[in-house]
Amino acid sequence: MFRILTEEKWISAAMLATLALSIIGRIIIWILYQNMIRETENMSATKNKSLKQCKLKFVNCYQLNRGVANVPVFVDKFLSRLSLGPFRYHTIYHLSGQMMLLSVLFAGIGICKGIIEGRFLGDLLPFYIISFLGMYLFFSVSAVTDIKDKRRVLKINLVDYLENHMINKLGGVERDLEIVDPGKRERTMERTMDVLTGGRAAASAQTIETDRTAAITREERRELEQLLREFLTS
């Protein structure tokens, strides 16, 4: 019965390839979102590059605008820019659905070609079977992964962290920096952003120490270092 699949090799290969790509696309997006959701449980020590960039952009926005007026909008913009290589997450999501439709289209082409060639219904059944099973598998994977719900959960976690943790900590750092040394506030906040990314933590700490030596007493310097340490580790 499945002999037609070997006779129509290019149609069969195209149908199966697009079906596989549609399912793989949904699974990849699900894995990426799931990993980010797991990382948001400990944002202060996250190793996820995208989440580090989110923290850095938030601190930068907070510093430039003296606060962030609408955190949910900030998070929506961040999520819309998430990408895997040259493709954004939402593009891969929609391409996955288009691949499923393309698979059904190739099955239809195979059926039409068989009818034109005078084949019987029994000969064309493999195209129907694979098409229906493929759609069932695709929608089953889509229901299990539930990409939209994963994105919603990730947004909730990020908004909760930024509103209830980052804003309070940044506000506390700003107030204490104004008290300790108002003239060096901007430069210290910039170095704090470098420390948040984990890229130049040791160099930033050493530079901050050097700048403060001539202007701040030893007791004030110790208090400020303790404040920054609590901010980065909490």
Disulfide bonds with the S-S distance in Angstrom:
none
